[in-house]
Each structure stands twice: as structure tokens, then as C-alpha cells.
Amino acid sequence: MATGHSHQSVQYHNYKTIVGSVSAVLNRYKAVLEFQDSGAKQRALLKVEKLHCKPELNPDGAEYPINYFVNVGTCVKCLCHKFDETGEHRCGWYVADVLSVGLSLTDPKLLMGLCPLMINRVGMVSQLDKRQGIISLVDEYDHQHDILFLASKFYISGKRINVKQALNSVLVLNDKLYFDAVPVDLEENDNRFSWFATVAWKHKKPDIDYDNSVTGDDPHLSTIKTINQNPKSQFLRGKGQILRILNHEYGVALGVVNSKGNHWQSILFHRSNASLFKFKLKNADLQQVFKKGDKIRFIAAAAPAGFNTQWVASYVGIDVCGSAKSLANGAVIDIEASDGNFKNKCTTPGHKNQ
């Protein structure tokens, strides 16, 4: 790939994901959320139409007053942008989209490893090839993020580019691009990107409905895919250990979710999202790969209400470091499925499988 200076990536301040609580219901149409930002208390204006349009909150589509959905003290997770603080309600932020109401995972102040929401973001092209590139972004906390984008998911003025068209024929380094993205594991790729763009565009965003459910024969896997492919999901990066392998396809892990290391939450994972030293396990028998207590890295999204676990994994992999990691990277690993039809070798990263 051609490479630019990733430190030239731009900062994007327009949108922020926050978790706040309702401090006042102003009338049947409006409420105020309060949240902490950099140690200061902030106010965000919430309008009822942001709740009316959510089928999970308002399945019959009726025009209820705002106190039908929220009351003083209700916890709301939302996407906000800056607002005129000198206005009538003294709110410096405006709720652009409601992500969840009554968030009950845990006190968000206790969570570590929460991923920022990467939707309608903007960054600079820092690497570019014919059919893929890297977008670099510096967020409002001065953290740099590198995002892989593919030609097959790139649009100009709402239209996908031609399948035979090279990205470097329509883009140059340091071009500004908009994108939505979901997190990926940094150590699973040679280009060291930590996000994958579900879509990238210039000029006009294409119409995308992330809330459409993925269909398939396995309803649990369909739910996992629907959540993990949605950049509006709340993602968490962390470490933990295998709790139990349920069968050849599914397992449950425990992830550490607070800085003290004493708060653990459950994570369901499917073999299609599991990896062993960069080797994908989508056809492997998990019962022959993992055992209880194995140390893991994970990326997971918050599970929907009523789900059996608190999180669903988009990535689970063995966590090794130091000399053990060096040995693992140089090892040849044979994995055989229980039916005897699956056998592959994983060699040193950067070399093709034998």
C-alpha cells in the first residue's frame, strides 16, 4: 500500500456517544439528559420524535408523550452533537439518535474498554491500494484509529464504484472520507488496523438500514451477526477466559469489564468469530480447541434484552504475550474437526497456509 502520514488525520467533534440520565421532563415533547464529559456536567436536549421512530420502543408507532418512554432518572444511551447552549433550555448538546433506553449492563463509569461509536465519522486516507485502503482518524480524546475500507463498500455520491475501478484512480492520500465502522482485533492483521468500515463514502451517504435482521438457519447466529455488523451497537474490547464450551460451534467466556479486575460479564461466541493465532476456526470443533480457563482477548457487542449472556462476541482469540507469543507465532498448529474432514496448518504470520 502507498502510505501517508497517519498523524495528519483530522479530528471530528460533531458527534459523541454518551450515556446520561433524564434530569427533567420539560413537557410532553422534550426532556433533558445530564451526563459527565471531561469532569464537567453537560445537558442534552431529547425530543420525543427520537423515541417515536424506534420500533423496539414504540412497536405500534403511536404518538405517545415523552414520559411514556422516559422519566426522571431513566438511563439513556444516545448519539449527540453540539447545540446552542444559550437557548431556552440551556442545553449544550442535542440528541441526534437514541441507541438504547434503560441501559442495564452495568454502571457505565465502571466499564473499561468501551469502543467509541464509529458512525458518520470522517477521517483522512492514510494508505491506499487498488481495492483497499486505510482511513485514519483522531477522536475527541486524541486517540488515533486506523480503519480498513474496501472498494466493494466505497460509494461516491451515493453510488458504489465500479467493480473494476481501482480506489487509487478516484482517491489520493489525505483525501477526506466519511465512514461507519465496527471494531476488529489489532493483532489479527498485518496492517495494524483496529476497525473495519461497513461503508465509506464521499459527498452523499448511501441508504443503509443496519436494523434489518440477518437471516439464516441458526437464529442465535443470525442474532449475533445482526448485532456485530451494526456500527450502532455498543462494543467492548477486553480480556477474559473461557468459561465453558457448549458444543462444537458455541462457547461462553467471561470478560473483565472494569479496571479493578473484579467485575466479570458473560460473552457468547460462535466458532465463526473465533481465532487461534490468526487461524480462523469457522469450521473447527471448538471442543478440540478451547478448554475452560484458557486466556482470551475479545471484542463483543452488548446483547439484546432477554439474551442468555450480557455480550455477544465479534472476535475471540487466545491471548498470549512475551516468549509464549513468539513460540505461538512460529508454531505449526493442526486442528482437526470431530468428523475428521477438517485439517489445516497455520504457519508463521505473513506466509500462506500449507
C-alpha positions as CSV (number, residue, x, y, z in Angstrom):
1,M,0.0,0.0,0.0
2,A,1.0,3.6,-0.6
3,T,1.5,5.2,2.8
4,G,0.8,8.7,4.0
5,H,1.4,10.3,7.4
6,S,-1.3,8.9,9.7
7,H,-0.7,11.7,12.2
8,Q,-2.2,14.1,9.6
9,S,-5.7,12.6,10.2
10,V,-8.4,15.1,11.2
11,Q,-10.3,15.4,14.4
12,Y,-14.0,15.0,14.3
13,H,-16.1,16.7,17.0
14,N,-19.6,16.7,15.6
15,Y,-20.9,13.5,17.2
16,K,-20.4,11.9,20.6
17,T,-21.8,8.8,22.1
18,I,-23.0,9.4,25.7
19,V,-24.8,7.7,28.5
20,G,-26.8,10.1,30.5
21,S,-29.8,10.2,32.8
22,V,-33.0,12.2,32.4
23,S,-32.8,15.1,34.8
24,A,-36.1,16.9,33.8
25,V,-39.2,16.2,31.7
26,L,-39.9,19.7,30.2
27,N,-43.3,18.9,28.5
28,R,-44.9,16.1,26.5
29,Y,-42.4,16.6,23.7
30,K,-39.0,17.3,25.4
31,A,-36.7,16.1,28.2
32,V,-33.2,17.0,29.4
33,L,-30.4,14.4,29.8
34,E,-27.4,15.1,32.1
35,F,-24.0,13.4,31.6
36,Q,-20.4,13.9,32.5
37,D,-17.8,15.0,29.9
38,S,-14.2,15.6,30.9
39,G,-15.3,16.1,34.5
40,A,-18.0,18.7,33.7
41,K,-21.7,18.2,33.8
42,Q,-23.4,18.6,30.4
43,R,-27.0,18.9,29.3
44,A,-28.5,17.4,26.2
45,L,-32.0,18.1,24.7
46,L,-34.0,15.0,23.9
47,K,-37.1,15.3,21.7
48,V,-39.9,12.7,21.7
49,E,-39.6,12.1,17.9
50,K,-36.2,10.4,18.6
51,L,-38.2,7.8,20.6
52,H,-41.3,7.5,18.4
53,C,-39.2,6.2,15.5
54,K,-37.7,3.3,17.4
55,P,-39.8,0.1,16.8
56,E,-38.2,-1.6,19.8
57,L,-39.5,1.2,22.0
58,N,-42.7,2.0,20.1
59,P,-43.9,-1.0,18.1
60,D,-47.3,0.4,17.4
61,G,-45.9,3.7,16.1
62,A,-48.3,5.8,18.2
63,E,-47.5,9.4,19.2
64,Y,-47.1,9.0,22.9
65,P,-45.8,11.8,25.2
66,I,-42.2,11.6,26.1
67,N,-42.9,10.4,29.7
68,Y,-44.3,7.2,28.2
69,F,-40.7,6.3,27.2
70,V,-38.6,8.0,29.9
71,N,-38.9,9.6,33.3
72,V,-36.5,11.4,35.6
73,G,-33.7,9.0,36.4
74,T,-34.1,6.9,33.2
75,C,-30.7,6.0,31.8
76,V,-30.4,6.7,28.0
77,K,-27.6,6.0,25.6
78,C,-27.5,8.2,22.6
79,L,-25.6,10.0,19.8
80,C,-25.3,13.7,20.4
81,H,-23.9,16.8,18.7
82,K,-23.1,20.3,19.9
83,F,-26.1,22.7,20.4
84,D,-26.7,26.3,21.2
85,E,-26.2,26.5,25.0
86,T,-27.7,30.0,25.1
87,G,-31.1,28.7,24.0
88,E,-34.3,28.3,26.1
89,H,-33.3,25.1,27.8
90,R,-29.6,25.8,28.3
91,C,-28.6,22.5,26.6
92,G,-25.1,22.4,25.0
93,W,-25.9,19.1,23.3
94,Y,-28.7,17.8,21.1
95,V,-29.7,14.1,20.9
96,A,-29.4,13.1,17.2
97,D,-30.2,9.4,17.8
98,V,-31.3,7.2,20.7
99,L,-29.3,4.0,20.9
100,S,-30.9,2.4,24.0
101,V,-33.2,3.3,26.9
102,G,-32.9,1.9,30.4
103,L,-29.3,0.7,29.9
104,S,-28.8,-2.0,32.4
105,L,-25.5,-3.7,31.6
106,T,-23.7,-2.1,34.5
107,D,-22.8,1.4,35.7
108,P,-21.0,2.8,32.6
109,K,-18.5,4.6,34.8
110,L,-17.2,1.1,35.8
111,L,-16.7,-0.2,32.3
112,M,-13.3,-0.1,30.7
113,G,-12.6,-0.9,27.0
114,L,-15.8,0.6,25.6
115,C,-15.3,1.4,21.9
116,P,-16.4,4.8,20.6
117,L,-19.3,4.8,18.2
118,M,-17.9,5.0,14.6
119,I,-20.9,6.2,12.6
120,N,-21.0,9.2,10.3
121,R,-17.3,9.8,11.1
122,V,-14.7,11.5,9.0
123,G,-11.0,10.8,8.6
124,M,-8.1,11.1,6.1
125,V,-6.9,8.4,3.7
126,S,-3.5,7.4,5.0
127,Q,-2.8,4.2,3.0
128,L,-4.2,3.4,-0.4
129,D,-4.1,0.4,-2.8
130,K,-6.2,-0.7,-5.8
131,R,-9.0,-2.3,-3.8
132,Q,-8.5,-1.3,-0.2
133,G,-7.2,1.5,1.9
134,I,-6.8,2.8,5.4
135,I,-8.6,5.8,6.9
136,S,-7.0,7.4,9.9
137,L,-9.0,9.4,12.5
138,V,-8.0,11.2,15.7
139,D,-11.0,11.3,18.1
140,E,-12.0,13.9,20.6
141,Y,-9.7,12.3,23.2
142,D,-6.7,12.4,20.9
143,H,-6.7,8.7,20.3
144,Q,-5.8,7.6,16.8
145,H,-7.9,4.9,15.0
146,D,-7.0,3.2,11.7
147,I,-9.9,1.9,9.7
148,L,-9.7,-0.6,6.8
149,F,-12.1,0.2,3.9
150,L,-12.7,-1.9,0.8
151,A,-13.6,-0.8,-2.7
152,S,-16.7,-3.0,-2.6
153,K,-18.0,-0.9,0.3
154,F,-17.0,2.5,-1.1
155,Y,-19.5,5.0,-2.6
156,I,-19.3,8.3,-4.4
157,S,-22.4,10.5,-4.3
158,G,-24.5,7.5,-3.1
159,K,-23.3,5.1,-5.8
160,R,-20.9,2.2,-5.3
161,I,-17.8,2.4,-7.6
162,N,-17.5,0.0,-10.5
163,V,-16.1,-3.4,-9.6
164,K,-13.2,-3.0,-12.0
165,Q,-12.4,0.6,-10.8
166,A,-9.4,1.0,-8.6
167,L,-9.6,3.1,-5.5
168,N,-6.3,4.8,-6.3
169,S,-7.9,6.1,-9.5
170,V,-10.6,8.0,-7.6
171,L,-8.8,8.8,-4.4
172,V,-5.4,10.1,-3.3
173,L,-3.6,10.2,0.1
174,N,-5.1,12.6,2.6
175,D,-8.5,12.7,0.9
176,K,-11.3,13.2,3.4
177,L,-13.7,10.3,3.7
178,Y,-16.8,9.6,5.7
179,F,-17.4,6.1,7.1
180,D,-19.2,3.8,9.5
181,A,-17.1,1.1,11.2
182,V,-17.1,-1.8,13.6
183,P,-14.0,-2.8,15.7
184,V,-11.6,-5.6,14.8
185,D,-8.7,-7.2,16.6
186,L,-5.4,-5.2,16.0
187,E,-3.2,-8.3,16.2
188,E,-5.2,-10.3,13.7
189,N,-4.0,-8.3,10.7
190,D,-0.6,-7.3,9.3
191,N,-1.6,-3.7,8.6
192,R,-2.4,-3.0,12.2
193,F,-5.9,-1.5,11.7
194,S,-8.4,-1.7,14.6
195,W,-11.6,-1.0,12.7
196,F,-13.4,-2.2,9.6
197,A,-15.6,0.2,7.6
198,T,-19.0,-1.2,6.9
199,V,-19.3,1.6,4.4
200,A,-17.2,4.6,3.3
201,W,-18.3,7.4,1.1
202,K,-17.7,10.8,-0.5
203,H,-20.3,13.5,-1.0
204,K,-23.5,11.5,-0.2
205,K,-24.1,8.6,2.1
206,P,-25.9,5.6,0.6
207,D,-29.1,4.3,2.1
208,I,-28.3,1.7,4.7
209,D,-30.6,0.0,7.2
210,Y,-28.4,-1.5,9.9
211,D,-31.5,-2.7,11.9
212,N,-32.5,-5.2,9.2
213,S,-32.0,-8.7,10.7
214,V,-29.6,-11.1,9.2
215,T,-31.4,-14.3,8.3
216,G,-30.2,-17.9,8.5
217,D,-30.9,-21.4,9.7
218,D,-29.4,-20.8,13.1
219,P,-31.4,-18.0,14.9
220,H,-28.7,-17.5,17.5
221,L,-26.0,-17.0,14.9
222,S,-28.3,-14.7,12.9
223,T,-28.8,-12.5,16.1
224,I,-25.0,-12.4,16.6
225,K,-24.3,-11.4,13.0
226,T,-27.1,-8.7,13.1
227,I,-25.6,-7.1,16.3
228,N,-21.9,-7.4,15.3
229,Q,-22.4,-6.0,11.8
230,N,-24.2,-2.9,13.2
231,P,-21.9,0.0,13.9
232,K,-24.6,1.4,16.2
233,S,-24.0,-1.5,18.6
234,Q,-22.1,-0.8,21.8
235,F,-18.8,-2.7,21.5
236,L,-16.3,-3.6,24.2
237,R,-12.6,-4.7,23.8
238,G,-11.1,-6.7,26.7
239,K,-9.5,-9.8,28.1
240,G,-11.0,-12.8,29.9
241,Q,-11.1,-16.6,29.9
242,I,-13.2,-19.5,28.6
243,L,-16.0,-20.4,31.0
244,R,-17.5,-23.3,29.0
245,I,-17.5,-24.8,25.5
246,L,-21.2,-25.6,24.9
247,N,-20.8,-27.8,21.8
248,H,-18.7,-27.9,18.6
249,E,-20.0,-24.4,17.5
250,Y,-20.6,-22.3,20.6
251,G,-18.9,-21.3,23.8
252,V,-19.3,-18.9,26.7
253,A,-16.4,-16.8,28.0
254,L,-16.1,-14.4,31.0
255,G,-14.7,-10.9,30.2
256,V,-13.2,-8.5,32.7
257,V,-15.1,-5.2,32.3
258,N,-13.6,-3.0,35.0
259,S,-10.2,-1.6,35.8
260,K,-10.0,-3.3,39.2
261,G,-10.4,-6.7,37.5
262,N,-13.2,-7.9,39.9
263,H,-16.2,-7.4,37.6
264,W,-16.8,-10.1,35.0
265,Q,-19.6,-10.5,32.5
266,S,-20.7,-13.3,30.2
267,I,-20.0,-13.5,26.5
268,L,-21.5,-15.9,24.0
269,F,-19.2,-16.7,21.0
270,H,-19.6,-18.7,17.8
271,R,-16.7,-20.5,16.1
272,S,-17.1,-18.2,13.0
273,N,-15.9,-15.4,15.2
274,A,-13.1,-17.4,16.9
275,S,-9.4,-17.5,16.0
276,L,-6.3,-19.3,17.1
277,F,-3.1,-17.4,16.4
278,K,-4.6,-15.8,13.2
279,F,-6.1,-19.1,12.1
280,K,-9.9,-18.9,11.6
281,L,-11.9,-21.6,13.4
282,K,-15.1,-21.3,11.4
283,N,-15.1,-25.0,10.5
284,A,-13.3,-26.3,13.6
285,D,-14.7,-28.2,16.6
286,L,-14.4,-25.8,19.5
287,Q,-14.3,-28.7,21.9
288,Q,-11.0,-29.7,20.5
289,V,-9.5,-26.2,20.5
290,F,-10.5,-24.4,23.7
291,K,-10.8,-25.6,27.3
292,K,-12.1,-23.9,30.5
293,G,-9.7,-21.3,31.8
294,D,-8.0,-20.5,28.5
295,K,-7.0,-16.9,28.5
296,I,-8.6,-14.9,25.7
297,R,-8.8,-11.5,24.0
298,F,-12.3,-10.5,22.9
299,I,-14.4,-7.9,21.1
300,A,-18.0,-8.1,21.9
301,A,-21.3,-6.1,21.5
302,A,-23.9,-5.6,24.1
303,A,-26.5,-8.4,23.8
304,P,-30.2,-7.5,23.4
305,A,-32.6,-7.7,26.4
306,G,-33.6,-11.2,27.4
307,F,-30.5,-12.8,25.8
308,N,-28.7,-15.6,27.8
309,T,-25.4,-13.6,28.0
310,Q,-24.6,-10.0,28.5
311,W,-22.4,-9.7,25.4
312,V,-22.0,-11.5,22.1
313,A,-18.5,-11.7,20.6
314,S,-17.5,-10.5,17.2
315,Y,-14.0,-11.8,18.0
316,V,-12.4,-14.3,20.5
317,G,-8.8,-15.4,20.3
318,I,-6.2,-16.9,22.6
319,D,-4.3,-14.2,24.5
320,V,-0.5,-14.9,24.7
321,C,2.4,-12.5,25.2
322,G,6.2,-12.3,25.5
323,S,8.1,-15.5,24.7
324,A,4.9,-17.6,24.6
325,K,3.6,-15.3,21.8
326,S,6.9,-15.7,19.8
327,L,6.6,-19.5,20.1
328,A,3.0,-19.4,19.1
329,N,3.7,-17.3,16.0
330,G,6.3,-19.8,14.9
331,A,4.4,-22.9,15.6
332,V,2.6,-25.2,13.2
333,I,-0.9,-25.9,14.6
334,D,-3.0,-28.8,13.5
335,I,-6.7,-28.6,14.1
336,E,-9.0,-31.5,13.3
337,A,-12.7,-31.4,13.5
338,S,-14.5,-34.3,15.1
339,D,-15.8,-35.6,11.7
340,G,-12.2,-35.9,10.5
341,N,-12.9,-33.9,7.4
342,F,-11.2,-30.7,8.5
343,K,-7.5,-30.3,8.9
344,N,-5.4,-27.2,8.3
345,K,-2.0,-25.9,9.2
346,C,-1.3,-22.4,10.4
347,T,2.2,-21.2,9.8
348,T,4.2,-18.1,10.7
349,P,2.1,-14.9,10.0
350,G,2.7,-13.5,6.6
351,H,3.1,-16.9,5.0
352,K,0.3,-18.8,3.2
353,N,-1.3,-21.8,4.8
354,Q,0.3,-25.0,3.6
